[in-house]
């Protein structure tokens, strides 16, 4: 919960809830985490929410991965054409070039990375039809790090390492 400072009668600041922030869902849920077993994976994170890009960059880098982040689909497509990635974590709803456009572009690459969708669309995503686009997993926002690391380990053939 985000707290905003108020003033009590004594003149001392007191925290009070910011009702706008209380109604918003967090973008990342912190809690117990697993670890990504394979190190030095090249992971591209594409999300128009810069806070998610920053958080994912820190998290993946701390996990020993080579993380690249971009906040728009056009830049993601440019990077996919010039660099090889093991995994692309991509939001769907972005202005301009959507996540679906990025996934279509991935299908044309010689070396196709695994694809994870990160979305706030939740269960409605299953109802959408987008041809035969290959997606390896879907993570709903707020991102649960335990679920994310488990999916990465699954699609890249790594087991969870003991804690």
DOPATOR-32608 format. One line per 3 residues: number of its first residue (from 0); their letters; for each residue x, y, z of C-alpha. Coordinates in Angstrom, 3 decimals. Layout:
N
NUM = A = X,Y,Z | ...
***
This chain:
163
0 = XXX = 0.000,0.000,0.000 | 1.338,3.431,-0.937 | 1.199,5.890,1.950
3 = XXX = 0.942,9.609,1.595 | 1.988,11.954,4.386 | -0.701,13.994,6.140
6 = XXX = -0.459,16.483,8.997 | -1.904,15.811,12.446 | -3.009,18.604,14.750
9 = XXX = 0.414,18.402,16.408 | 2.034,19.446,13.140 | 3.775,16.080,12.814
12 = XXX = 3.403,14.244,9.512 | 1.330,11.064,9.724 | 0.947,8.448,7.051
15 = XXX = -2.464,8.134,5.442 | -3.523,5.770,2.704 | -3.577,7.102,-0.817
18 = XXX = -6.917,5.777,-2.032 | -5.926,5.909,-5.701 | -2.931,3.643,-5.116
21 = XXX = -4.940,1.288,-2.877 | -7.253,0.427,-5.758 | -4.440,-0.316,-8.202
24 = XXX = -2.986,-3.814,-8.420 | 0.746,-4.115,-7.871 | 2.740,-5.037,-10.975
27 = XXX = 5.009,-7.476,-9.156 | 4.169,-9.605,-6.163 | 7.100,-10.204,-3.861
30 = XXX = 7.256,-13.308,-1.771 | 9.153,-16.559,-1.669 | 11.128,-17.077,-4.841
33 = XXX = 12.717,-19.959,-6.635 | 15.957,-19.632,-8.500 | 16.630,-19.879,-12.201
36 = XXX = 19.006,-22.804,-12.530 | 20.519,-21.987,-15.911 | 22.777,-18.927,-15.831
39 = XXX = 23.652,-16.414,-18.527 | 20.384,-16.814,-20.412 | 19.814,-13.955,-22.828
42 = XXX = 16.373,-12.630,-21.902 | 14.521,-9.773,-23.598 | 11.781,-8.122,-21.522
45 = XXX = 9.260,-6.019,-23.451 | 6.728,-3.977,-21.493 | 5.489,-0.419,-21.919
48 = XXX = 5.451,-0.084,-18.118 | 8.964,1.134,-17.365 | 8.673,0.086,-13.702
51 = XXX = 8.222,-3.525,-14.796 | 11.218,-3.275,-17.132 | 13.412,-1.881,-14.345
54 = XXX = 12.271,-4.487,-11.827 | 12.671,-7.397,-14.250 | 16.135,-6.172,-15.264
57 = XXX = 17.258,-6.093,-11.619 | 15.658,-9.442,-10.785 | 16.993,-11.297,-13.828
60 = XXX = 20.465,-9.754,-13.520 | 20.596,-10.745,-9.856 | 19.696,-14.275,-10.991
63 = XXX = 22.778,-14.331,-13.243 | 20.928,-13.714,-16.505 | 21.788,-11.324,-19.313
66 = XXX = 18.675,-9.148,-19.314 | 17.767,-6.562,-21.931 | 14.639,-4.456,-21.538
69 = XXX = 12.696,-2.251,-23.932 | 9.478,-0.333,-23.409 | 8.047,-0.586,-26.917
72 = XXX = 7.405,-3.196,-29.568 | 9.258,-1.489,-32.413 | 12.520,-1.467,-30.469
75 = XXX = 11.941,-5.093,-29.445 | 11.592,-6.170,-33.080 | 14.780,-4.287,-33.971
78 = XXX = 16.669,-6.066,-31.166 | 15.257,-9.470,-32.144 | 16.577,-8.990,-35.684
81 = XXX = 20.059,-8.013,-34.497 | 20.599,-10.226,-31.416 | 19.852,-13.799,-30.364
84 = XXX = 17.767,-14.377,-27.237 | 16.920,-17.536,-25.304 | 13.669,-16.105,-23.953
87 = XXX = 11.379,-13.162,-24.655 | 9.052,-11.989,-21.872 | 6.489,-9.778,-23.541
90 = XXX = 3.452,-7.731,-22.571 | 0.591,-7.893,-25.079 | -1.199,-4.565,-24.849
93 = XXX = 1.275,-1.885,-25.846 | 0.779,1.206,-27.987 | 1.916,0.911,-31.592
96 = XXX = 3.511,-2.494,-32.026 | 1.673,-5.009,-29.824 | 2.962,-8.136,-28.165
99 = XXX = 1.158,-10.189,-30.828 | 3.140,-8.309,-33.513 | 6.371,-9.167,-31.696
102 = XXX = 5.398,-12.843,-31.456 | 4.608,-12.878,-35.199 | 8.074,-11.452,-35.851
105 = XXX = 9.675,-14.102,-33.620 | 8.074,-16.781,-35.824 | 10.146,-15.509,-38.782
108 = XXX = 13.509,-15.777,-36.994 | 15.995,-18.554,-37.749 | 16.731,-18.971,-34.042
111 = XXX = 13.397,-18.738,-32.237 | 13.545,-17.882,-28.539 | 11.040,-19.254,-26.049
114 = XXX = 8.156,-16.830,-25.479 | 6.466,-15.901,-22.215 | 3.548,-13.500,-22.169
117 = XXX = 3.179,-11.174,-19.194 | -0.299,-9.698,-19.168 | -2.997,-8.099,-17.072
120 = XXX = -5.647,-9.630,-19.362 | -5.855,-12.697,-17.128 | -8.279,-15.467,-18.074
123 = XXX = -9.652,-13.546,-21.081 | -6.373,-14.251,-22.873 | -7.406,-17.874,-23.380
126 = XXX = -10.439,-16.735,-25.370 | -8.385,-14.785,-27.903 | -7.498,-16.350,-31.238
129 = XXX = -4.272,-15.331,-32.914 | -3.657,-18.044,-35.455 | -0.900,-20.490,-34.761
132 = XXX = 1.362,-18.172,-32.809 | 3.617,-20.134,-30.476 | 3.659,-19.062,-26.839
135 = XXX = 5.431,-21.160,-24.217 | 3.736,-19.734,-21.128 | 1.519,-16.956,-19.820
138 = XXX = 2.091,-15.096,-16.544 | -0.625,-12.815,-15.218 | 0.074,-9.471,-13.588
141 = XXX = 0.866,-8.932,-10.827 | 3.893,-11.079,-11.609 | 4.501,-13.824,-9.056
144 = XXX = 8.261,-14.438,-9.022 | 7.801,-18.052,-7.895 | 5.601,-18.721,-10.917
147 = XXX = 7.889,-16.827,-13.288 | 11.023,-18.708,-12.253 | 9.163,-22.038,-12.395
150 = XXX = 7.992,-21.312,-15.969 | 11.473,-20.229,-17.064 | 12.956,-23.405,-15.592
153 = XXX = 10.251,-25.518,-17.292 | 10.587,-24.100,-20.797 | 14.375,-24.045,-20.745
156 = XXX = 14.695,-27.563,-19.335 | 16.156,-26.599,-15.966 | 15.059,-27.910,-12.615
159 = XXX = 14.617,-25.811,-9.518 | 17.817,-25.680,-7.494 | 17.546,-26.385,-3.763
162 = X = 17.333,-23.396,-1.445
***
